[in-house]
């Protein structure tokens, strides 16, 4: 009992003493600056970026001809959704969107071209899958388009679903996931079908156009592109069935984290630009006048985030000024300003109404 009383008295005296003391001063809130360029000196340089800079251009692997994504126009100029991301990267690296060489690749040869250094990056409708990532070791730097596999059929067949294609001939492309996805879909539903496997997407489309098959199965965006070049597009319809998830994005070789960062953050810069209202037209003005710290960091006005990747402070400003933000790239190549006229759907911003899956990572 005595020990308890002594302890209680000591605690009381300590509390009274504390009341007599002045409270400690709380230091003023400080802003932690972004790491300076010097702090990146301990990180390994990117051999890929160094080679690109020595060469004076980016070698970008693209589809050999897919309307909306990568194709040459009547003047021989490359156009398309993926092409614009190649140009954005060239602008981020060199300040020049034309400092890029487009390397057209088939589905079968694309990953070999990346492995042997023929291209620095693939922007070529490539789905992020476990076998390509964990199995083959390729690095996906992000997702620039959420797609899914579907079926293109003649309207005259009056089909409501692909499950009605029992015994039908279905054209698919070799070297892609199309045949495996079609097999999974029909087998899980007990539907027999006959795959007609062609070497390229163009060959599969042409075979469908000649009626060598009853349906053409590929990514829905590719089907929309194929329909635009058929002799009578209105005679063909894309069925409502979506039989796979196809997260498409840029791919690089493993072992060069700084180069992966260049690809990843160029993609995220144009995505974030749309969310923040930064466009190709107003980017320069906002760089001078905006008081939004998120915009100022994005455009290189505050802190030097480009130094983390071996790029200039204005890397993102250059990319956005060259191609516009994600929404601008989508609209002119795939959306309302294009022959495909695809809805944003899953490729709408996360905070749009209705919302999608496009979500820019923060630059801070």
Buried (B, 14 or more C-beta within 10 A) or exposed (E): EEEEEEEEEEEEEEEEEEEEEEEEEEEEEEEEEBEEBEEBEEEEEBEBBEEBBEEEBBBBBBBBBBBBBBBBEEEEEBBBBBBBBBBBBBBBBBBBBEBBBBBBBBBEBBBEBBBEEBBBBBBBBBBBBEEBBEEEEBBBBBBBBBBBBBBBBBEEEEBEEBBEBEEBBBBBBBBBBBBEBBEBBBEEEEBEBEBBBBEBBBBBBBBBBEEEBBBBBBBBBBBBBBBEBBEEEEEBBBBEBBBBBBBBBBBBBEEBEBBBBBBBBBBBBBBBBBBBEBBBEEBEEBBEEBEEEBBBBBBBBBBBBBBBBBBBBBBBBBBBBBBBBBBBBBBBBBBEEBBBEBEBEBBBBEEBEEEBEBBBEEBE
